[in-house]
Every structure is written in C-alpha cells, then in structure tokens.
C-alpha cells in the first residue's frame, strides 16, 4: 500500500503538521520532531516509520534553527537507500534572524538537496519585506498559510 509521511521538524514544521488535518484530508502518517528545553528529538522510530511501505515523504521545516540543523541530517540518513519520493517544504530565515541562522539554513538545505526530489522554498525575508506594514505575528501566520498551501499541492 502506498503511504505518505509528513514530517514536521522543529517548532515551525511541527506546528504545520499538527494543523494539517484542518487543511488536507489524508491518511498520511504525521510525525513531529521537536526538541523541548534542549533535549534531543526522538528519532528512534524514524527507521521504522520509513520502512512502513512509504511511497512519499514530505519534510516540513523552518530552516535556520538548531533543531532543523540537527534533525534534518538524521531523517536523511534514515531515508538513504530507500525508494521514497521526497518533497521538502522549507522556509529560509530573514536578515534580522542573524548570520548564524542563515548559515544553519544553508547547511541544512544542502543536506536536503541530497535526497529531495523537489524542494519548495519560502523566503521569510521576502514575506516580511512585502508585508512590512503588518505585525510580525500576522506575517508569520501568512507564512504558515503558504506552507499549508504547498502541503496541499503534494496531495493533488
């Protein structure tokens, strides 16, 4: 049986996955990897999940933080050698998030390029610039909506 897994990495990716049922009707396996208070993400079941007859894996992540930097390579390592279509839906940090966030995002994106069949990128910088008259929280909500729209396209 063909199955899809949606893997949310970090706070932003996990938030998208946790709200996916409101936007997409699917029997996709939903996995969130999120660290709490400096702890490690639970990656122990990732190999089992990837061996569950998956035909597609959708990785959803807000790049530029330590969670995505640490967890994306672990997911990729678990997926190597498997015939799973991989779609990565990511956001890249804005300038005000700092150069370190930019570095982490670029390194993580390079990892994703190794296994992804398709990568969709949303620039948080462009979103903030094109909506500079809005509250930051409202722009972040717009970014979430755009990410959810991209997830929807994976099921149509």
Secondary structure, DSSP 8 states (H G I E B T S, - for coil): --EEEEEEEHHHHHHHHHTGGGT-----EEEEE---TT-----TTHHHHHTS-EEEEEEEEE-SSHHHHHHHHHHHHHHTTS--EEEEEEEE--GGG-HHHHHHHHHHHHHHHHH-SEEEEEEHHHHHHHTTTS-HHHHHHHHHHHHHHHHHHTT-
